[in-house]
Amino acid sequence: MGNSTSSPASAPPPPESPLIIPPPPAQISPAPEQSPASTDLQTIHKEMSDNKNIPNKNGLNPGTYEELHKKTKELFPQVFDGGKILISKPLSSHFQISHSLILANPMTSGYRFGATYAGTKQFSPQEAYPVILGDTDISGNLNANIIHAFTRNTLSRFVAQFQGDKMNTQFVTDFKGSSYTASITAANPDLINASGIVIAHYLQRVTKSLDLGAECMYQRGGQVPGGQIAVMALAARIHGEKRQLSANLIPMGPGGLGGHFTYYHRINEHLQVGAELETSAGMGEAVASVGYQQEIPNAGVNFKGLVDTNLTVQATLEKKMLESQIPITFVLSAFGNPSKSDFKFGVGMMLG
């Protein structure tokens, strides 16, 4: 069900050779909304990219720059409105298909078909490459992802999205060392018109509890003032066994500075809380959010809630049918903003 839920259920393939699906890269530039089917499949084993098997003298590889705020973001509910249903079925230990139906507003309603293939190249029992994910709707809009690890420490990803006569592409390569991760991303490159976006990321494990990083973005094109622009950002993350504080400082034009701060705290085995603050000094704006996730494993319940300073309240409730022979998950979603008289409710079901 993709963006409609945060902890999708997926039917396990035959135990002798499980279908392993690593996560896709985060989108660098605006692109058409990703399909529910493909997003759901991509979030199975979403922790794979952390590369936890790489040791170093100060701890573990710090992960990628894009994962700085991941722990907090995963606590926040992904709300939707209307009705949604997702059916997924493994056809073999390497191939899986899915069907999704959305009944909401005319802009998002429709049917999508998705397919996932996981290859035979393995560096560990928990991962297999290459991975090919794709989905399409009845209008011919297509999302495609190809993920491959050429070496144990190098992961490359290609993302393409086609919607009508528009196309968005993205190439990402991550290199993970013993105490650092370096990434390079090219978004919508156009060699003929000399346009596109190039982003370089670097994240270094400085001590056992401190990571420092930097981001450099260069964009060139006719729609950019002056024809080209370069932006530098800095990042830091302080983490412990149950806590994590992450921060980004981003230039926002002449004399302006933007910040993105998140805090994550695991209260106990089943309760986690998080807070987020996004600021823009140049525009004089700031938005703060507080959310939490409560799990009740014995009942198969997962609840997520969020409230922010814009008076927005969001919540999702997932209920797994633990005694069912077929994996079934029911999902309820709610969104409300009294100041704007905006209220939305959704109900969904995942099978397989």
LINRAMO-V971164 format. One line per field, one symbol per residue. ss: DSSP state (2 for helix, 1 for strand, 0 for the rest). phi: phi as a letter, one per 40 degrees, with the letter a starting at -180 (. if undefined). psi: psi as a letter, one per 20 degrees, with the letter a starting at -180 (. if undefined). A space follows every 50 residues. Layout:
ss = ???
phi = ???
psi = ???
This chain:
ss = 02220000000000000000000000000000000222222200000222 00001100110000222002222000000001111111110000111111 11100000011111111111111100111111111110000111111111 10011111111110011111111111000111111111110000111111 11111110011111111111000000011111111111100011111111 10000011111111110000111111111100001111111111112220 11111111000111111111000000011111111112220111111111 10
phi = .gccbbbccbcccdccaccbbcccccccbdaddcccccccccccfccdcc fccccacbibdcgccccdbccccccccbcabgbaabbbaccacbbababb bbbacdcbcibbbbabbbcbcbbaccaabcbbbaaabccgcbbbbbbabc bcbbbbbbbbbbagcbbbbabbbbbbccbabbbbbbbfcbcccfbhbbbb babbccbcbbbbaabbbbbbicccdggaabbbbbaaababcbbabbabbb cbgdgbabbbbbbbaccacbbbbabbbbbbcccgbabbbbaabbbbdcbg bbbbaaabccgcbbabbbbccccccbdbbcbbbabaadcbfbbbbabaab bg
psi = jcihrimqqppprphhnqoporqrqqpgqprqpqqhghhghhipliihii liiorrhicrpiarhijgjggghihpqnrrqbqqpppqpphaiipqrqpq ppncrhhiqaqqpqqpppaiopiriiqpqrppqqqqaiijpppppppqoh rhjppqqpppppocjqppqppppppoahjrppqppoplpnhgjlrapppp qpppogahjppqrqpppppprhippihqqpppqqqqppqahjqppqqppp plaojqpqqopqpppogahipqqqqqppqohhikqppqqprrppqnghik poppqqqrijkppqqqppopnhjphpoppqppqqpqnhhjlopqqqprpp p.
